[in-house]
Amino acid sequence: MIKFLDLKAINNSFEPELSQAIQKVVSSGWYLLGEELQQFEKEYADFSGAKHCIGVANGLDALRLILKGYIEMGFMKEGDEIIVPANTYIASILAITDNRLVPVLVEPDINTYNIDSFFIEEKITERTKAIMVVHLYGQISMHVEIEKLALKYNLKLIEDSAQAQGAEYNGTDGTIKKSGNIGDAAGHSFYPAKNLGALGDAGAVTTNDDKLAEVVRTIANYGSKLKYQNEYAGVNSRLDEIQAAALRIKLRRLDIDNQHRRMVAQYYTEHIKNDQLTLPVVYGCNLPVGQCMSHVWHLYVVRHPNRERLQKNLEQKGIQTLIHYPLPPHKQKAYKQWNHLSFPVTETLHQQVLSLPISPLLNQADMEQVTNALNYFNEI
């Protein structure tokens, strides 16, 4: 059986360093807001190129805290609008509505699955305060048009970087920036299945804005800088010492692991020969996908008009796949007020996408088995 993602094997590949790091924390007697967190924040800020990193409890909280920080700073208020891709994972949208802000959904590009930058401007109003770009499946979603719009309308640019740790963007100023250092602020998830995965829920905020960093850090600690003195009506969202220690071990290998994922993606792209399947596209890169640094292949997502039959066929052949995601946010019961809306591109994607096995440990035999199964599949 080829698992979609073998987390046990991945974590075992970091031994004995991973267990040693955890035992060090257990033995220290200090489990929150300690040295491991301070070191991880410094190391992850250095990795992403951002000035500040604030460890928080999870990726959803990271986005919630960025928006809450902007509200406390007076840049946003209840009822303001945030532009967000319609096909994102629901966490992006939950962060917006949780702050009593209004998500404005924009269709994705059907080829890249990321927000279609040419559909954004028509959705901007006087209440628009930010564009949330989601680097879906591991590919940078920034575009020169988005940079122009943020500047033209004085909008904050917020990255949902949950799936793209280490991906790079070639900016219009000629600089290369990593995910988390492209916009004004970024939310990161270290959910165990991510390219940089913790041993439970974990997340971070990165930013170059000194004030926002200070406000986010304070809000995440009950709104307090000094114990029992609360400046904001804050929350409790802190990255604990054990998770920070585990992430420090894994961060050292992240670039290598990402490159292995690119190699797997290149193999799939070169060897899948089935006209019924639509393969993923890397935007703006004319090189083989294994050399495109703008994608870290958190997921390798294909499309098929009869996805359920394909998935069942692969399962029968010992290949586990997943669907990211079966139901778009505007069709969820949680947002029943949107259920009548129509986003044809988004709905097509959610009906057809299927994620193939991909990981830093996937080997040649696994890749051959997956591609052979796909090439022999015919729904007719």
N, C-alpha and C positions, 0 to 999 in steps of 0.2 A: 504493500500500500504506500503510495506517495502522498504524504500528508500535505495539506495546503501550506502549513507552516508548523514545523516541529520545534516548539519553544523549549521543550526539555533538552533536545539535542543542541540547540543554539546556546542555551545557558551553560550546558556542560562544556561547551567549547571554550568557555572563559575560565574554567577551573585550572588550578586551585585558587587563582587570584580572587575570583568572585566570592567564594566562601570565606577566604581569609579577610577580605574587606568587611564582610558582614560581621564576622566574629570580632573584628577589631572594634566595631561600633558597639556591639553587645557588651563587650568587656569594658568599654569606656564609661558606661553609666550615663552617657549624654546622648539624648535621642532626638532632640529638636533644636533647630537654630544653632547648630554647632559648627565645628571646623569642617566636616565633610561637606555641608551645604555651602559654606563660604568658598571652599576650594572648587566645588562643582560650578558654582555661579561664575567664578572667575574663568575657569577653563572653558565653559560653554560660551561665555561672552567672547573669549578669545577665538574660539572655533568659528562662531558665526560672524565675528567682526564687529559686533555691537558693543557699545560702551557699557551697557548695564544688562544684567540677567537677574531676574527675581524668581526663585524657585517657588512653585505653588502646587496645590494638591492634584491638579489634573488639567487637561487641555481646555475643557469647557470653562473652568474657572479662570484660566489665563485670558481668554477672550472676554469673559464677563468683567474681569477686573480692569482690563484696558478701557472698556467703555465706561465703567463706573468711575474710573480715574478721570476720564475726559469730562464726565458730568460734574464731578467735584471741582474740577478746574474751570468750569464755566464754559467750556467749548461746546458742550451738548446739553440738551434738556429733554425732558419727557415729550414724546411726539415727534422728535427729529427723526430723519430718515437715514438709513444705512443701506447702500446698494450691496447686494450679495448674489452670488450665482444661484440659480433656481435648483440646480442638481447637486448641491453640496450635501454632505452629511448634516443631519438636523442640528448638531451641536452648534454650528456656525450661527444658525438662526435662533436657537434657544438663548444664546448669549445676548442677542439683540433684544428679543422680546422680554427677557428677564429684567432688562434695564428700562423697560417701558419705552423703548425706541421702536421704530417701524421698519421692518425689513422690506426692501424693494427688490423683488426678484428679477433677475436678468438671465436670459437663455444662455447656455454654453455654446461654444463652437463644437459642432458634432464630430470634428476630427480630433481635437485635442482634449475634449471634455472639460476644458477650463472656460471661464467666463468669456463671452464674445465681446471684446473691447469696443466693437463698433455699434453695439446696441446699448451702451451705457449712457451716452450723453442725452438721449431722448427720455431717459428716466430721471434725470437730475432736475430738482426743483429748488425753490428757495429754502426748503427745509432739509435738503440733503447736507449731511455733515461729514460723511466718510464713504469710502469704497472699501469693502472687505474682499480682498483677493484670496481665493482658496487654492493652494497649490495641490490640486486634487491628484491622487494616485502617485504623487512624488514629482510631478512636473511643475516647474515654475510657471505661474500664470500671469506674471507681469508682462506688459506690452508698452511700447512707446506711447500709444494712444492713451493708456491709463495714466502714465506719467503726465502727459499734457493736460488731461482733464483735471487731475488733482491740483495742478498748478493754476489752471484757468479758473477753477471754481473754489479755490482755497479749501480743498477737502483733505481730511486726514486719510492716509493710506494705511490700512490695517491688514496685516498678513495672518491668515490662518495657515500656519506652517506645520500643522499636526502630522502631515504625511511626507514632509520634504526636507528633513534634516540633512544638510550638506549639499543640497542642490544649488546651482550657481546661476546668476543672471548677469548678462552683459548690459550694463546701463548705458543710457544715451550720452553720459559724460565719459565713456570709455573705460570705466572701472568695472571690475568683476566683483559682484557682491553675492554673499551667500544668503540663502533663505533665513529670514529673521533679522536681516540688516538691509532690507530693500525699501521698506516703507517707514512710517513713523513709529510703528510698534508692531510686535508680532506675538501671537500665542502659539505655544508648542505643546504637543502631547507626547508623553513618554509611556503611554499605554504599552503593555508588554509586547504586543504584536508590531509595534512601530520599528522603523529601521534602528532607532536608538530607543530601546525598550527597557523599562524598569521591571521590577518584580511585583508590581501592582500599579495602582493609579499614581501618576506623577505628571507634572507639567512645569512650564516656565513662561515668563514674559521677557522679551528682549526689546530694548529701545535705546536710542541715543539721546533721548529727551530726559535731562536731569530731573526736572520737576515731575514728569509723569512717573518716572522710576520711583521717586520718593513717595508719591501718593499711592501708587500701586502696592509698594511694599508695606506701607502703613495700613491701608485698607485690609490687606490680606492677613494682618496680625491684629484682628479685632478693631482696626482703626487706631492702633496705638503705637507710638514710638517709645514711650516710657511706660512701664508697667503701671496699670490702673489709671492711666491718663489717656483718654480716648478723643482724638481729634475728629474722627469720622464715625458714622454708624457702619462699622466695618463687618468683616466676615472672618471666619477661621479657615484659611486656605494656605497650608504650609507644606513644603516638601521636606519629608523627614530624613533623618541622618542615614538610615539604612538604604533608602532609595537613592539618595545622593551618592553614597559610597558605591552602590552597584552601577550607577550611571557613569561615574568617573572611570571605572574599569572598562566599561563598554565603549565610552567615547574615544578611547585611544585607538580603537580598531574600526571606527565608523567609516572613515574614507575607504579603507580596504574592503569592508563589507559592502559598501555602496558600489564599488567598482565590480565586485563579483556579481551583484544584481544586474549591473549594466551588461556584463558578459552573458548572463542568462537571457536577458532581453534581446541581445543581439542574436543569440542562437535561435530563439523562438522566431524572431523576425525573418531570419534568413532561411529557416527550415520549415516553417508552417506553409504548406502549399495547398490550401483549400479555398476555393473561390467563394464558398458560402460564408467564410469568416472575414470580418473586418478587423485588421490589426491596428494597434495604437500608433500614433504619429507623434514625433518630437518636433515641436514648432521651431522654425528658424534655424535648424541644424541640418546641414547637407552632408555631415559625416555619418559613418556607421553609428547606430544608436549606442553602441558600447563606448563611443568617444564623445557623446553628447553630455556635457556636464550639467545641463539644465534639468536633467531628469535623474532621480535616484531610484526609480522603479520600486517604490513601496508596494505597488500592485502592477501586474501586467494584465491589462483588461482587454479582452476581445469582445466582439459583438457577433451575435448570430440571431436570425429571425425566429428560430425555434430553440431558444436557450434551454428550456427545461428538458427537452429530449437530448440535447447535447450533454448537459450536465449529468443526466441519468446514464447515458452511454459511457461517459468517462468514469463515473463511479463504478460501473460494472467492470471496468478495466483496471480498477484499483487506483484511480486518480481522484483525489479530493479537490474540489473547486468551491469557491464561495461567490456570492453575488453582492457587489458593492455599488448600488443598493437597490433592493427590490421595489421600494415605494418612495417616490419623491416627497419632499417636505410638504408641498402644497396639496398632497392627497392624504396626508396623515390625519388621523382623528384629532390629534392635538391642535391642529390648525384647521378645524372644520369650516371656518369662515372663508378659507381659500379653496375648498374642495371643488367649487364650480369653475375655478380658473383653468385656463388651457395654456400649457407650455409644451408645444408639440415636440421640440427637440429633446427637452428634458424627459418627457414621457417615453419617447422612443428609446433613449439611452437606458432608462430604468427597466424597460421591457426586454432589452437585448444584451446587456453587459454581463460578462462572466469573467471572474478573476482566476487565472491559472496559478499553479504552485510557483512560487519564487522566494528564494531566501539565500542568505550567504553560504548555506551548506548544500544547496542543490548541486548534484554532480552530473557528469556527462550521461550516465545511464538513465538517470531520472529525466533529463531533458529529452533524450531520444525517445523514451517511452511516451512522454506527453505529446511530442510532435507527431510521432507515428500514429497515436490514437486519434489526434485531430485530423491528420491527413486522410485516414481511412474512413472517417465519419462522413456519412451522406444521409441526409434526412429523407431523401426520396426513396 
